[in-house]
Amino acid sequence: MTLSLAERAVAVLTTGDARAKARASRDHAAAWFASRAAGTPLPVGRASPPDRPARPDRPRLLAPREMPKRRPGTAAGRLALLHAVAHIELNAVDLHWDIVARFAHVPMPAGFYDDWVKAADEEARHFTLLADCLEAAGSGYGALPAHAGMWRAAEDTAHDLLARLAVVPMVLEARGLDVTPQMIDIFAQAGDAQAEAALRTIHAEEVGHVAYGSKWFNFLCGRHDRDPKDTFHALVRAHFHGALKPPFDEERRAEAGLPPDFYWPLAARG
């Protein structure tokens, strides 16, 4: 029996082992794009995603206030930083497959699924790159505690595709555009070429993920005759906890379709 795209999304979401989740993400993405290239695209279908994705037994998940402080000037601090980013990337795999399965009832063009499946495939590759870096350093994903609140944005926006697009790619992933260059510099100065290369790949490809969010957010605002900027502000204020934190990488954000008047009015002012 041929699985629909939504069923494949749920298969990824219900895979607990981190490496296996990443492999499943890449395999199901390959199947989607192969079917599209052959002119016999898989049906999007319907499936019921879990409220929370399956997770490995480790890492131990801690509340944000309980997370140890990272000191990137030390080897241990850089290891903790890599682990934190790997945790973010693994959650991103689930977030992108969740958008496919949870909102399959919303009529969308095939390009919508192309974009989020591609993003899920890239996030799986990002996680694998970082897991390899951790193992090369004598550690591994799960060896350190991780942030317990990473799925909160998905839970808070599970009812509304516009809200999901506003908060996840256009706020959370856009934040990655702002902070990753500093991380690249940290590993470059430490002479860790493997981690530096992984982070450069992630930074380049995350622009596309933010752009997918912006594109489809604007598409849906047009469908419902809503002003994109006002709608974005209202949804972020309703569903994102806290203010956006400058400094912003305005050049990368513009490349991703985020103009300054979207995010500066939501910024924390010193």
Short mmCIF file of the C-alpha atoms (twelve columns), coordinates in Angstrom:
data_MODEL
# 
_entry.id   MODEL 
# 
loop_
_atom_site.group_PDB 
_atom_site.id 
_atom_site.type_symbol 
_atom_site.label_atom_id 
_atom_site.label_alt_id 
_atom_site.label_comp_id 
_atom_site.label_asym_id 
_atom_site.label_seq_id 
_atom_site.Cartn_x 
_atom_site.Cartn_y 
_atom_site.Cartn_z 
_atom_site.pdbx_PDB_model_num 
ATOM 1   C CA . MET A 1   0.000  0.000  0.000   1 
ATOM 2   C CA . THR A 2   1.332  3.432  -0.933  1 
ATOM 3   C CA . LEU A 3   1.462  5.810  1.991   1 
ATOM 4   C CA . SER A 4   0.097  9.320  1.530   1 
ATOM 5   C CA . LEU A 5   2.292  12.298 2.311   1 
ATOM 6   C CA . ALA A 6   0.373  12.977 5.524   1 
ATOM 7   C CA . GLU A 7   0.875  9.364  6.621   1 
ATOM 8   C CA . ARG A 8   4.584  9.666  5.888   1 
ATOM 9   C CA . ALA A 9   4.681  12.824 7.991   1 
ATOM 10  C CA . VAL A 10  3.122  10.960 10.907  1 
ATOM 11  C CA . ALA A 11  5.626  8.125  10.447  1 
ATOM 12  C CA . VAL A 12  8.444  10.621 11.030  1 
ATOM 13  C CA . LEU A 13  6.667  12.235 13.968  1 
ATOM 14  C CA . THR A 14  6.172  8.871  15.674  1 
ATOM 15  C CA . THR A 15  9.805  7.750  15.260  1 
ATOM 16  C CA . GLY A 16  11.599 8.197  18.578  1 
ATOM 17  C CA . ASP A 17  15.272 7.526  17.881  1 
ATOM 18  C CA . ALA A 18  16.942 10.725 16.702  1 
ATOM 19  C CA . ARG A 19  19.113 9.258  13.948  1 
ATOM 20  C CA . ALA A 20  16.236 7.080  12.760  1 
ATOM 21  C CA . LYS A 21  13.931 10.119 12.691  1 
ATOM 22  C CA . ALA A 22  16.421 11.985 10.523  1 
ATOM 23  C CA . ARG A 23  16.766 8.995  8.158   1 
ATOM 24  C CA . ALA A 24  12.990 8.605  7.928   1 
ATOM 25  C CA . SER A 25  12.634 12.302 7.141   1 
ATOM 26  C CA . ARG A 26  15.115 12.043 4.289   1 
ATOM 27  C CA . ASP A 27  13.620 8.805  2.948   1 
ATOM 28  C CA . HIS A 28  10.046 10.122 2.896   1 
ATOM 29  C CA . ALA A 29  11.178 13.385 1.326   1 
ATOM 30  C CA . ALA A 30  12.979 11.432 -1.396  1 
ATOM 31  C CA . ALA A 31  9.825  9.391  -2.044  1 
ATOM 32  C CA . TRP A 32  7.735  12.577 -2.375  1 
ATOM 33  C CA . PHE A 33  10.089 14.218 -4.841  1 
ATOM 34  C CA . ALA A 34  10.580 11.002 -6.818  1 
ATOM 35  C CA . SER A 35  6.822  10.706 -7.238  1 
ATOM 36  C CA . ARG A 36  6.605  14.329 -8.356  1 
ATOM 37  C CA . ALA A 37  9.414  13.862 -10.888 1 
ATOM 38  C CA . ALA A 38  7.741  10.742 -12.262 1 
ATOM 39  C CA . GLY A 39  4.492  12.631 -12.827 1 
ATOM 40  C CA . THR A 40  2.629  10.389 -10.358 1 
ATOM 41  C CA . PRO A 41  2.666  12.480 -7.191  1 
ATOM 42  C CA . LEU A 42  1.786  10.847 -3.913  1 
ATOM 43  C CA . PRO A 43  -1.585 11.930 -2.553  1 
ATOM 44  C CA . VAL A 44  -1.397 14.411 0.309   1 
ATOM 45  C CA . GLY A 45  -4.123 12.486 2.115   1 
ATOM 46  C CA . ARG A 46  -5.095 12.857 5.751   1 
ATOM 47  C CA . ALA A 47  -3.566 11.525 8.939   1 
ATOM 48  C CA . SER A 48  -3.687 12.328 12.650  1 
ATOM 49  C CA . PRO A 49  -0.396 13.686 13.973  1 
ATOM 50  C CA . PRO A 50  0.439  13.130 17.650  1 
ATOM 51  C CA . ASP A 51  0.079  16.057 20.036  1 
ATOM 52  C CA . ARG A 52  3.794  15.668 20.744  1 
ATOM 53  C CA . PRO A 53  6.326  13.874 18.548  1 
ATOM 54  C CA . ALA A 54  8.149  10.778 19.733  1 
ATOM 55  C CA . ARG A 55  11.508 11.481 21.328  1 
ATOM 56  C CA . PRO A 56  14.514 9.425  22.424  1 
ATOM 57  C CA . ASP A 57  15.024 8.710  26.127  1 
ATOM 58  C CA . ARG A 58  17.872 11.197 26.119  1 
ATOM 59  C CA . PRO A 59  18.555 14.101 26.270  1 
ATOM 60  C CA . ARG A 60  17.095 14.961 29.643  1 
ATOM 61  C CA . LEU A 61  14.718 17.867 29.042  1 
ATOM 62  C CA . LEU A 62  14.909 20.843 31.386  1 
ATOM 63  C CA . ALA A 63  12.893 24.022 31.820  1 
ATOM 64  C CA . PRO A 64  14.655 27.065 30.318  1 
ATOM 65  C CA . ARG A 65  15.577 28.462 33.747  1 
ATOM 66  C CA . GLU A 66  17.229 25.127 34.643  1 
ATOM 67  C CA . MET A 67  19.477 24.962 31.585  1 
ATOM 68  C CA . PRO A 68  23.199 25.313 32.416  1 
ATOM 69  C CA . LYS A 69  24.882 28.474 31.187  1 
ATOM 70  C CA . ARG A 70  27.063 27.948 28.124  1 
ATOM 71  C CA . ARG A 71  30.568 29.425 27.912  1 
ATOM 72  C CA . PRO A 72  31.481 29.268 24.216  1 
ATOM 73  C CA . GLY A 73  35.064 30.276 24.980  1 
ATOM 74  C CA . THR A 74  35.682 26.771 26.358  1 
ATOM 75  C CA . ALA A 75  35.618 23.383 24.626  1 
ATOM 76  C CA . ALA A 76  32.818 22.239 26.931  1 
ATOM 77  C CA . GLY A 77  30.840 25.387 26.129  1 
ATOM 78  C CA . ARG A 78  31.233 24.869 22.394  1 
ATOM 79  C CA . LEU A 79  30.099 21.268 22.795  1 
ATOM 80  C CA . ALA A 80  27.021 22.460 24.679  1 
ATOM 81  C CA . LEU A 81  26.326 24.999 21.933  1 
ATOM 82  C CA . LEU A 82  26.508 22.313 19.227  1 
ATOM 83  C CA . HIS A 83  24.218 20.104 21.281  1 
ATOM 84  C CA . ALA A 84  21.684 22.906 21.667  1 
ATOM 85  C CA . VAL A 85  21.638 23.578 17.930  1 
ATOM 86  C CA . ALA A 86  21.306 19.842 17.178  1 
ATOM 87  C CA . HIS A 87  18.271 19.782 19.483  1 
ATOM 88  C CA . ILE A 88  16.771 22.731 17.611  1 
ATOM 89  C CA . GLU A 89  17.335 21.015 14.256  1 
ATOM 90  C CA . LEU A 90  15.729 17.764 15.415  1 
ATOM 91  C CA . ASN A 91  12.692 19.693 16.611  1 
ATOM 92  C CA . ALA A 92  12.609 21.472 13.248  1 
ATOM 93  C CA . VAL A 93  12.348 18.101 11.477  1 
ATOM 94  C CA . ASP A 94  9.179  17.433 13.458  1 
ATOM 95  C CA . LEU A 95  7.837  20.967 13.068  1 
ATOM 96  C CA . HIS A 96  8.008  20.795 9.277   1 
ATOM 97  C CA . TRP A 97  6.421  17.350 9.036   1 
ATOM 98  C CA . ASP A 98  3.782  18.440 11.550  1 
ATOM 99  C CA . ILE A 99  2.755  21.341 9.311   1 
ATOM 100 C CA . VAL A 100 2.203  18.824 6.481   1 
ATOM 101 C CA . ALA A 101 0.075  16.440 8.538   1 
ATOM 102 C CA . ARG A 102 -1.743 18.818 10.878  1 
ATOM 103 C CA . PHE A 103 -2.921 21.202 8.174   1 
ATOM 104 C CA . ALA A 104 -3.568 18.707 5.367   1 
ATOM 105 C CA . HIS A 105 -7.249 19.706 5.545   1 
ATOM 106 C CA . VAL A 106 -6.379 23.237 4.350   1 
ATOM 107 C CA . PRO A 107 -6.456 23.360 0.527   1 
ATOM 108 C CA . MET A 108 -2.974 24.380 -0.600  1 
ATOM 109 C CA . PRO A 109 -1.041 24.198 -3.884  1 
ATOM 110 C CA . ALA A 110 1.423  21.348 -4.402  1 
ATOM 111 C CA . GLY A 111 4.256  23.853 -4.033  1 
ATOM 112 C CA . PHE A 112 3.355  24.271 -0.365  1 
ATOM 113 C CA . TYR A 113 4.153  20.601 0.234   1 
ATOM 114 C CA . ASP A 114 7.268  20.782 -1.934  1 
ATOM 115 C CA . ASP A 115 8.612  23.579 0.266   1 
ATOM 116 C CA . TRP A 116 7.943  21.999 3.662   1 
ATOM 117 C CA . VAL A 117 9.089  18.538 2.618   1 
ATOM 118 C CA . LYS A 118 12.306 20.091 1.298   1 
ATOM 119 C CA . ALA A 119 12.716 21.996 4.567   1 
ATOM 120 C CA . ALA A 120 12.170 18.800 6.584   1 
ATOM 121 C CA . ASP A 121 14.739 17.008 4.451   1 
ATOM 122 C CA . GLU A 122 17.286 19.778 5.002   1 
ATOM 123 C CA . GLU A 123 16.628 19.918 8.753   1 
ATOM 124 C CA . ALA A 124 17.264 16.165 8.943   1 
ATOM 125 C CA . ARG A 125 20.570 16.670 7.158   1 
ATOM 126 C CA . HIS A 126 21.429 19.553 9.505   1 
ATOM 127 C CA . PHE A 127 20.763 17.377 12.542  1 
ATOM 128 C CA . THR A 128 22.941 14.617 11.128  1 
ATOM 129 C CA . LEU A 129 25.798 17.043 10.427  1 
ATOM 130 C CA . LEU A 130 25.679 18.297 14.009  1 
ATOM 131 C CA . ALA A 131 25.323 14.813 15.500  1 
ATOM 132 C CA . ASP A 132 28.429 13.845 13.536  1 
ATOM 133 C CA . CYS A 133 30.266 16.871 14.971  1 
ATOM 134 C CA . LEU A 134 29.274 15.865 18.496  1 
ATOM 135 C CA . GLU A 135 30.474 12.312 17.956  1 
ATOM 136 C CA . ALA A 136 33.734 13.540 16.433  1 
ATOM 137 C CA . ALA A 137 34.271 15.461 19.677  1 
ATOM 138 C CA . GLY A 138 33.732 12.309 21.739  1 
ATOM 139 C CA . SER A 139 30.144 13.106 22.705  1 
ATOM 140 C CA . GLY A 140 26.760 12.636 21.026  1 
ATOM 141 C CA . TYR A 141 23.219 13.897 20.869  1 
ATOM 142 C CA . GLY A 142 21.558 13.147 24.190  1 
ATOM 143 C CA . ALA A 143 24.726 13.405 26.255  1 
ATOM 144 C CA . LEU A 144 23.741 16.853 27.582  1 
ATOM 145 C CA . PRO A 145 20.425 18.270 28.819  1 
ATOM 146 C CA . ALA A 146 18.220 20.143 26.366  1 
ATOM 147 C CA . HIS A 147 15.484 22.767 26.332  1 
ATOM 148 C CA . ALA A 148 12.082 21.300 27.213  1 
ATOM 149 C CA . GLY A 149 10.052 24.103 25.639  1 
ATOM 150 C CA . MET A 150 10.931 23.579 21.989  1 
ATOM 151 C CA . TRP A 151 7.525  22.134 21.059  1 
ATOM 152 C CA . ARG A 152 5.541  24.898 22.736  1 
ATOM 153 C CA . ALA A 153 5.233  26.966 19.554  1 
ATOM 154 C CA . ALA A 154 3.688  23.976 17.774  1 
ATOM 155 C CA . GLU A 155 1.182  23.412 20.570  1 
ATOM 156 C CA . ASP A 156 0.247  27.097 20.712  1 
ATOM 157 C CA . THR A 157 -0.417 27.240 16.946  1 
ATOM 158 C CA . ALA A 158 -1.886 23.787 16.325  1 
ATOM 159 C CA . HIS A 159 -5.277 25.330 15.520  1 
ATOM 160 C CA . ASP A 160 -4.223 27.899 12.915  1 
ATOM 161 C CA . LEU A 161 -1.946 27.551 9.885   1 
ATOM 162 C CA . LEU A 162 -1.407 31.317 9.633   1 
ATOM 163 C CA . ALA A 163 -0.310 31.433 13.271  1 
ATOM 164 C CA . ARG A 164 2.033  28.479 12.733  1 
ATOM 165 C CA . LEU A 165 3.684  30.192 9.767   1 
ATOM 166 C CA . ALA A 166 4.027  33.465 11.667  1 
ATOM 167 C CA . VAL A 167 5.579  31.996 14.804  1 
ATOM 168 C CA . VAL A 168 7.723  29.099 13.596  1 
ATOM 169 C CA . PRO A 169 9.468  30.088 10.360  1 
ATOM 170 C CA . MET A 170 8.940  33.857 10.518  1 
ATOM 171 C CA . VAL A 171 9.952  34.333 14.170  1 
ATOM 172 C CA . LEU A 172 11.831 31.308 15.499  1 
ATOM 173 C CA . GLU A 173 13.722 30.333 12.365  1 
ATOM 174 C CA . ALA A 174 14.349 33.973 11.509  1 
ATOM 175 C CA . ARG A 175 16.081 34.247 14.873  1 
ATOM 176 C CA . GLY A 176 18.538 31.640 13.620  1 
ATOM 177 C CA . LEU A 177 19.502 33.993 10.792  1 
ATOM 178 C CA . ASP A 178 20.470 36.587 13.411  1 
ATOM 179 C CA . VAL A 179 22.547 34.417 15.753  1 
ATOM 180 C CA . THR A 180 24.216 31.802 13.548  1 
ATOM 181 C CA . PRO A 181 26.957 34.091 12.138  1 
ATOM 182 C CA . GLN A 182 28.285 34.618 15.661  1 
ATOM 183 C CA . MET A 183 28.310 30.855 16.217  1 
ATOM 184 C CA . ILE A 184 30.202 30.368 12.953  1 
ATOM 185 C CA . ASP A 185 32.839 32.837 14.186  1 
ATOM 186 C CA . ILE A 186 33.153 30.993 17.512  1 
ATOM 187 C CA . PHE A 187 33.975 27.691 15.836  1 
ATOM 188 C CA . ALA A 188 36.169 29.292 13.187  1 
ATOM 189 C CA . GLN A 189 38.270 30.940 15.898  1 
ATOM 190 C CA . ALA A 190 38.498 27.614 17.739  1 
ATOM 191 C CA . GLY A 191 39.760 25.912 14.561  1 
ATOM 192 C CA . ASP A 192 36.821 23.477 14.406  1 
ATOM 193 C CA . ALA A 193 36.427 23.247 10.635  1 
ATOM 194 C CA . GLN A 194 33.784 20.496 10.774  1 
ATOM 195 C CA . ALA A 195 31.436 22.461 13.026  1 
ATOM 196 C CA . GLU A 196 32.094 25.686 11.129  1 
ATOM 197 C CA . ALA A 197 31.183 24.025 7.814   1 
ATOM 198 C CA . ALA A 198 28.012 22.497 9.302   1 
ATOM 199 C CA . LEU A 199 26.858 25.856 10.654  1 
ATOM 200 C CA . ARG A 200 27.589 27.607 7.357   1 
ATOM 201 C CA . THR A 201 25.413 25.059 5.558   1 
ATOM 202 C CA . ILE A 202 22.633 25.535 8.111   1 
ATOM 203 C CA . HIS A 203 22.786 29.328 7.888   1 
ATOM 204 C CA . ALA A 204 22.575 29.313 4.091   1 
ATOM 205 C CA . GLU A 205 19.644 26.909 3.952   1 
ATOM 206 C CA . GLU A 206 17.635 28.402 6.812   1 
ATOM 207 C CA . VAL A 207 17.077 31.511 4.679   1 
ATOM 208 C CA . GLY A 208 14.926 29.329 2.433   1 
ATOM 209 C CA . HIS A 209 12.883 28.026 5.357   1 
ATOM 210 C CA . VAL A 210 12.083 31.530 6.543   1 
ATOM 211 C CA . ALA A 211 11.236 32.438 2.944   1 
ATOM 212 C CA . TYR A 212 8.787  29.520 2.719   1 
ATOM 213 C CA . GLY A 213 7.045  30.829 5.813   1 
ATOM 214 C CA . SER A 214 6.845  34.351 4.416   1 
ATOM 215 C CA . LYS A 215 5.655  33.168 0.991   1 
ATOM 216 C CA . TRP A 216 2.817  31.006 2.274   1 
ATOM 217 C CA . PHE A 217 1.858  33.464 5.007   1 
ATOM 218 C CA . ASN A 218 1.383  36.150 2.358   1 
ATOM 219 C CA . PHE A 219 -0.439 33.667 0.121   1 
ATOM 220 C CA . LEU A 220 -2.975 32.887 2.847   1 
ATOM 221 C CA . CYS A 221 -3.387 36.548 3.775   1 
ATOM 222 C CA . GLY A 222 -4.221 37.224 0.131   1 
ATOM 223 C CA . ARG A 223 -6.694 34.354 0.058   1 
ATOM 224 C CA . HIS A 224 -8.511 35.778 3.098   1 
ATOM 225 C CA . ASP A 225 -8.111 39.466 2.163   1 
ATOM 226 C CA . ARG A 226 -6.055 40.235 5.268   1 
ATOM 227 C CA . ASP A 227 -3.231 42.742 5.580   1 
ATOM 228 C CA . PRO A 228 -0.045 40.673 6.019   1 
ATOM 229 C CA . LYS A 229 1.811  43.077 8.314   1 
ATOM 230 C CA . ASP A 230 -1.127 43.709 10.647  1 
ATOM 231 C CA . THR A 231 -1.998 40.015 10.694  1 
ATOM 232 C CA . PHE A 232 1.600  39.060 11.479  1 
ATOM 233 C CA . HIS A 233 1.769  41.523 14.363  1 
ATOM 234 C CA . ALA A 234 -1.523 40.312 15.820  1 
ATOM 235 C CA . LEU A 235 -0.621 36.620 15.571  1 
ATOM 236 C CA . VAL A 236 2.868  37.017 17.015  1 
ATOM 237 C CA . ARG A 237 1.555  39.075 19.924  1 
ATOM 238 C CA . ALA A 238 -1.093 36.422 20.573  1 
ATOM 239 C CA . HIS A 239 1.046  33.291 20.218  1 
ATOM 240 C CA . PHE A 240 4.712  34.171 20.786  1 
ATOM 241 C CA . HIS A 241 5.877  34.523 24.362  1 
ATOM 242 C CA . GLY A 242 8.046  37.606 24.717  1 
ATOM 243 C CA . ALA A 243 9.424  40.308 22.444  1 
ATOM 244 C CA . LEU A 244 11.692 39.746 19.442  1 
ATOM 245 C CA . LYS A 245 15.338 40.313 20.292  1 
ATOM 246 C CA . PRO A 246 17.611 42.527 18.203  1 
ATOM 247 C CA . PRO A 247 20.127 42.796 16.674  1 
ATOM 248 C CA . PHE A 248 18.554 41.542 13.478  1 
ATOM 249 C CA . ASP A 249 20.334 40.388 10.334  1 
ATOM 250 C CA . GLU A 250 18.297 42.695 8.143   1 
ATOM 251 C CA . GLU A 251 20.018 41.616 4.937   1 
ATOM 252 C CA . ARG A 252 19.268 37.908 5.427   1 
ATOM 253 C CA . ARG A 253 15.753 38.670 6.643   1 
ATOM 254 C CA . ALA A 254 15.082 40.761 3.543   1 
ATOM 255 C CA . GLU A 255 16.418 37.924 1.400   1 
ATOM 256 C CA . ALA A 256 13.837 35.699 3.103   1 
ATOM 257 C CA . GLY A 257 10.994 38.153 2.438   1 
ATOM 258 C CA . LEU A 258 10.798 39.714 5.925   1 
ATOM 259 C CA . PRO A 259 10.805 43.528 5.741   1 
ATOM 260 C CA . PRO A 260 11.848 45.533 8.838   1 
ATOM 261 C CA . ASP A 261 8.347  46.873 9.492   1 
ATOM 262 C CA . PHE A 262 7.257  43.297 10.237  1 
ATOM 263 C CA . TYR A 263 9.663  42.657 13.107  1 
ATOM 264 C CA . TRP A 264 10.946 45.964 14.496  1 
ATOM 265 C CA . PRO A 265 7.543  46.957 15.988  1 
ATOM 266 C CA . LEU A 266 7.669  43.657 17.944  1 
ATOM 267 C CA . ALA A 267 11.238 44.125 19.168  1 
ATOM 268 C CA . ALA A 268 12.381 44.474 22.745  1 
ATOM 269 C CA . ARG A 269 13.694 47.970 23.268  1 
ATOM 270 C CA . GLY A 270 16.665 48.484 25.526  1 
# 
